[in-house]
Structure formats: structure tokens, C-alpha cells
């Protein structure tokens, strides 16, 4: 082969390789239907990721339910049927209870705690360790502060009002905590809540932040709102990525997706807090809002700590996640408390770290 022919062949190969990279494409869906505002975080990530990876990767996004049912998104990504899926990790607690604290906590983390922990205290590594057991990579890209609380047609102002109530509630620890408080957990998909409330199938329900609840129309079928949402003091959302699809990307493209996720994480906090503020004002005109007193919240914290340790001791993975969280809280507490009230939330009187270590050892 002449030098000229070699150069021509090399150039052709490079062009074809570049074309292959340009044609890399993923299919992504979500656990959220278009009717719930939570899907905006998924869309924001996809839009930003496509901008940053232009010419390297194209993600085609489909609303939740349009490709597979919400409960099947995990399996679709794990099997490689689709390359990526937006989720709330708690939906997969039946596969591994460690997914529960990776999604939310009862009366423990706030949104900034999750961001701090994910970014600087080892949280990101734990997401990938747990999802990695299912041949997936995970990028957290959404966070919200505490959820609204129960929406009912009878007021809930004290723990006594929870007795015997059938309440839609998501989460493993959350259900156990509700049972200790005298209520009964009912599990159902978000899309079923409206009709269940309307028909009286359940006595009340929680779902998400005020803006998401408003988008779900819950103000049309309930009269009362009990706040704060102690059952989920914050929530995390993100994207599950099939390991083979991730490994097929260049290191540069992978880094751009991480940047898109980090940027969306920050955006999601400000976006949902602004939207929640707007929705609260609308709810204030549509329903009666009641708030638990401090004594009630302190009692809930005590029971939440018991449930966390109990649940963690059933699964070393769960204990490992919770221990990391509590160690972060203990590490951050001195500076956070010293900077009060100009700080980033309260230092919760959470579970004992030694009790969680005992669950692992």
C-alpha cells in the first residue's frame, strides 16, 4: 500500500469511526407520566445531556407509561431493552431494601443533606454500588425537600387522628412507621391516587411536593392537608443506565453526562422549591392546612429512628447506606449547629451510629 493510499484508508476509517460515534443513541423513559410535574426533572436532564453530548450521543426520551409500565422500567434498563430510565429509587426496595434510603428517609435528611452526602460524603459511590449489583450505573439528578404530607377529607392534627386510617403511602420504612402510629399503609401507583380518593377507597394519601400534588388534582378530591411530610423528609431522583450502554461511551461522553446530572440536581432543588411555594399558596385557598406540633414531631422522630435501625438490621446493604448517612450527619453537625440559624437546616436527632454498625458486623 502506498503512503497516499494508507492515508486515504486511515482517513476513511476515522470518518467511519466518527460517524459511528455520532450515531450513538439511547432510548430513555421514566416512571412518571406526563401528568405529574416530576417528569420535568427527567426532561431537563435529557435536554441538557443532548446539548452537551451533541455529535456523540442522542437520548430519545419517552414519557412514563408510553413504552413500559412504571414498575417495569427497572427491568427494562437492567435487561438492556432500553438504555436508560428515570426513577425514584424507593420503587425498587423489593429488590433490595437499600434502595429505600437512597430515595428518601423518614424524618432524617433534607434536600441539602442529600446533595452534600452525594457530592462530598460518599453517597454517589453507594448509589453505584447498589445499582451496580443489577448491572447499572446511576446518576442522581433530582432532589426535592420534604413531601407535602397526607391529603384527606377528615382533618389530621394529632397522632390520634391517624388511628385506623387507610393511607396511600410509599416506602418500606414509611409503612412500618405509619403502622406504629396506628395507621394502615396502602400501596398504589401515583396515577391511581386521584380516583381512589374520589371513590373513598382510601382515607387519604401522600404523593409528593405541593406543586406535584397540585398537578395531580388532589385539591379537587380532598379538603384537608396535614403538614409537614415527616414520612419523606426529602427525595432523590435520577437515571438508571444499563452498564453495557454506559461502557460503550467514551470517557469524555460519560463525563458530560455526569456534568448534566450535577447541573440538573442543583436546578431541580430551586425549581421545585419555587413551584412548591406557588402551589402552597393555591392549596391555602383550596383546602384547610394543619400542622403537627413540635411534641408530635419529636415523637415521630423517636419512632422513625427505631424503624430505621430495625429495617437496616435486616439487610447489610441498607445498614451500610444508613450508617454512611448518620456518619455524615454527625460529621456535619458541629459546623451546622455552630452556624445556626444561618445554616442549611436542622441537625436531626437521628438513629445511633453504633446500632447501625452492629447491624453490619
N, C-alpha and C positions, 0 to 999 in steps of 0.2 A: 504494500500500500504506500502510495506517495504521501509526502508530508501534506500536500494540498488535500488529498482525499481523506487523510486522517483527521485533519482539522474540520473538514466538512462533516465527516461522520460524527466527530465529537460534538460539533455544534448541533447537529440534528438530535443526538441523544440528549443533550442538555435541554433543548427546546421541548422534546417529548417529556422529559422529567418535569420541567416547569409546568407543562400542560397538565400532567398528572396531579401535581400539587394544586394547581388552580381548580381542578375538577373535584377535589376532595369535598364531600358534602355529608351532612348528618341530618337525620330526622330526629326531631325532639318534640315531645308532648309534655303535658303537665297533669297533675292531679286535680287542677282547678278548672271548672267550666268557665266560659266567658262571662257568666252572670255574676261571678264573685270577683271583687276587686283585687284579691290576692294575685290573680293572674298577671297584673300589671308588672309585678317584680320579675316574673319569668320573661315577659315581653321586653322589659328594659334590658335585661341581661343579653338576650338574643340580639337585640338591635345593636348594643354596644360591641358585643363579640364579633358580629358580622362586619362592623366598621373597622375594628382593629385587625381582623384577620383577612381583610379583603384580598383576594387573589390566592389565599392559602386554604381557607375553609369557609363553607357556606352552611349555616344552620337553618333548616326549614322548620318552622315552628307550627304546631297544630294545637288548638285549644283542647283542654281536658275533655275526655269522652269522645272525641272525634276519631281517634284511632283505636284506643283500647279503654275499657273502664278504668276509673281511677285506681281501684285496688289491684289492677294488673300492670301498672306502669313499672313497678319494681321488677317483676319477672320479665317484662319486655326488654328492659335495659340489660338485665343480667344475662339473658339469652342472646343478646345482640340483635334481636328483632328490630329494635330501634337503637340509635347510638346514645341518646341522652333523654333524661326525664326530670322535669322539675318536681320537687316533692316537699313534704313536711316529714322529717324522719320518723316521727311518732307513729305513723301509719304502719310501720314495719316492725313494731315491737313484738308482734307474734313470732317473728323470725329470730329476733334477738332483743331482749329487754333493754339492752344498752342503747337502742335507738330512741328510747323514751327520753332520757336526759339530754340526748343530742338534739332533741327537738324543743323541749320545754322543761320547766321544773315547777313543782308546787311551792309557791312562797319562797323562792330562793333567788335565782338570777333575774336581774332586769336586762334590758336590751344591751346596755353598755357593758354589763358584765360579760355577756356572750361575746361581744366584739373584742373586749380586752383579752378574754380567755382564748378565743380562736386565734387572734393575731399574735399574742405575745406569751401566753402561758401554756402552750402545748395543745390547745384544743383542736387545731386543724389536723394535727397528726393523729389524734384519736378518731376523728371522723373517717380518715382514710384507713385507719387500722380496722375499724368495724365494717365499713363498706367494702374494704379490700377483701374481707372473708367471702364476699359474694362477687369477686372479680370486677369490682367497680372502683372508680376514682370519684371523690366527692369534693365539690367546691361550694361552700356556704356562700350564698349571695343575697340573702334576705334576712331581716330581723325586725321584729315588732316588739313594742313594750307590752305590758300585761294586757290580757284579753278583757273583754267588757265585763263578763260576769253573766249570771243567769237572767234570762228574759222569761217572764211568767205572767199569768193572769191573776195570781194572788201574790200579795207583797211578801218579800222575804227580807226581814230586817234583823233577824237573830238566827242562831243555830237551831233553835226550837222550830222555826218555820221550815227547816229542811226535812223534818221528820216525815218519812213515808213518801216523799216526793219522787216521782219518776222523772229524772232529768237527763236529757241528752248531754253526755259528757265524753270527751275524747281523752284517752290517756290511761296507761296502766296504773300508775301511782295515783292519778287523779280519781279514778274509780274507787280504789281502795280507801282513799281519804274520805270521799263522799259517803261511803258505807259506814265509816267510823262516826261520821257526823249524822247518821240516821237516814240518809237518802239512798236512792237506788239508781245506779248508772244504767242508762240505755244507750247503746251504741248504734249509730246510723250515719250514713254519708251526709255531707253538708246539704246536698241537693234535696234530701228528704225532710229536712227540718221544718220548713215552712208549712207543708201540708200536715205534718204530724202535730204541730202546734195548733193549726187551724181546726183540726178534727178532734183535738183533745186526746190524742194517742199518748202524749207525754204531758207532764205538768209544766215543763219548762225546758230551756235549752241554753247552752252556751255555744258560741262558734268562734268568733274572732274579735278583732278590734271594732270600735264603733262604726267606722266607715265601711268595713266589710259586712257587718251585721245590717247596716242600713241598705247596702246594695242587695242583700238577701231578702229585704222586705219584712224583716221581723217586727218592725214597728206597726205593721198592719194587723198582726195576729197576737200581739201581747200588749199588756197595759202597764207592766212594772219591770223595773230593771234594778237588780241588786249588784252593787259595785263595792270594792274593786274585784277584779277577777283573780282571786287568790289561787285558783286551780292551775292557772298558767301565767306565771309572773313575767314571762317573755316567751317568744317563739322564734325559731330559726327555720329558714327555708334554703333550699339550694338545688344543685343539679347533680344527679347521678349520671356518671359517664361509663359506658362499657369499657373495660380495661383494654381490650384489643383495639377498639377505636381510638382510645387515648394514646396508646403506644404507637399507633400508626402515624401520629402527628410529629412534626419536628419539635425540638425543644423550644424553638422560638415561638411556634404557634401555641404550644402548651402554656408558655409564659404569658402570652397575650390573653388567653382565656382566664388565667389566674388574675390578671390585672382587671379584666372585665368584671369578674366576680367580686373582687375587693371594692371596686368603684360602685358596683350595684349595691353592695352591702351598706355602704355609707348613704347612698341615695335613698335606699329603702327606709332607713330609720327616719330621715327628715320627711320623706314623702308620706309615710303612714302616720306620723305624729301630726302633720298638718291636716291630713284628711280626717284623722280621728277627732281632732279639735272641731273641725267643721261639722262632722256628723254628731258629735256630742250636743252641739247647740240645737240641731234639728231634733234629736231624741228628747231633749229637755222640754220641747214644746209638745211632743207627741205622747210621752209616757211619764209615769211617776218614777223618779230615780231615788233609790235608798242606798245608804252607805253603812257598812258594818262599822261598829265602834272599835276602838283600839284593843279593848279587852277581848273581844271576839276574835280579832285578827291574831292576837298573841296566842290564844288557844289553838287556832288553826295551825299556826307555826309549829307548836309543840307536836301536834298530831302529824303534821307533814314530815317533820324530822323522823318520827317513828316509822312512818311508812317508807321513807327513803331508805333508811338503814335496812328495814325488813326486805324490801324489794332488791336492794343491792346485794344482800347476802345470798340471794337465790342464784346469782349469776356473776362470776368473776369479771366479765366484761363490763357489766353495769356498775359493779363496785369500783372498777378502775376509773371509769368516767366520773362517777360521783366524787371519788377521792380527789381526783385532779381538780374538780370544781371547788371543793371545800378547801383544798390547799391554796388555790388562787384567792378565795375569799379571805382566808387567814393571812395570806401574804400581803394582800392589798389593804387590809383593814386598818393598819396603823396609819398609813398616809391618808386614806379616805376619811377616817374619823378625825384626824388632825386638821383636815381641810374643810370639815363641815362648818357651816352649811353650804359652802361654795364647792361642793364635790359632785360626784356622779352617782347619787343615790345612797341608799342606806347600806350598812353592813348587816345582813340578816343574822339572827341568832340561829344559825343552821345546825345541821347534824354534826356529831363529834367525828373528827377525822380518825381517831384511833379505832372507833367502832367500825368504820369503813375499811381500815387497814386489816382488821381482824377478819373481815369477810373475804379478803384476798388470800391471806396467809392461813 
